[in-house]
Amino acid sequence: MIISVRVKPESTREAIENFGNNRYLTRVLAKEIEEVNAELIKMFSTYFGMPTHKIVIKSGWDTNDKVLELQ
């Protein structure tokens, strides 16, 4: 499954909001891009109940708009 994610770094709380059609808004506490990506994968792993190695950032590694592949 392919999903589109908009990330809001440096938020005051962690949250995942589903907007339908595989579009999500994710709020993360982290500031640095490496930490944001790791936190994002961890959050979606918990959200979908799957291991972290099954979630891959397909595009947008260094931006706030990302495409994730859930294998």
N, C-alpha and C positions, 0 to 999 in steps of 0.2 A: 504494500500500500504506500502511496506517495502522499505526503501532507505538506501544506504550506504553513510556515510559522513566522509570525512577527514577534521579535523579542524586545522587551523593554528592560534593559539592564538598570542596575542601581535602584530597583524598586524597594519599597519598604516591606513587601511581603512576597512570598512565592505563590504563583497562581497560574493555572491554565484555563483559558476560556475558549470554548468551542463555538465557532460561528457558522457551523454547517459546511457542507461541501469540502470536507477535509482542510478547513482553514482554522488556525488557532492563533490566539494572542497569549504569549507566555511572559509572565513577569518574574524576573530573577533578581537575586540579591547581589550577585557578582558584578564587578566592574570591568575587569580585564577580559579580553575576547576568549582566551584559552579557558578561563574559569567559567565564562558564560556558556561556552559550548559544552563543557563537561557537565555543568549543572543542568543544562537543557536536556541532554541525553539521559541523565539520571532521573529527571522529573518525568519525562515521557516513558521511561522504562517502568516507573511506578504506576503511572496513569493507565498504560495499556497492559500492565502485568506481564512484561516480557523482559528477557535479559538485555543488558546494555549493549552487548556485542551484536545484537540483532537490529540496532538502530544506527543508521549511517547518515551523516550530513552530505547530501548529494551536491548542493550548491549553497553559496552564501556563507562560507566558513568565516569570513571576516566582515560580514555585514549583519544588520539586524533583521533582514528578510532572508529566511532560509527555506530550503526544501529538504525534507527528511524522507528517507526510505525506511519503512518498517518491514523487515524480512521475516 
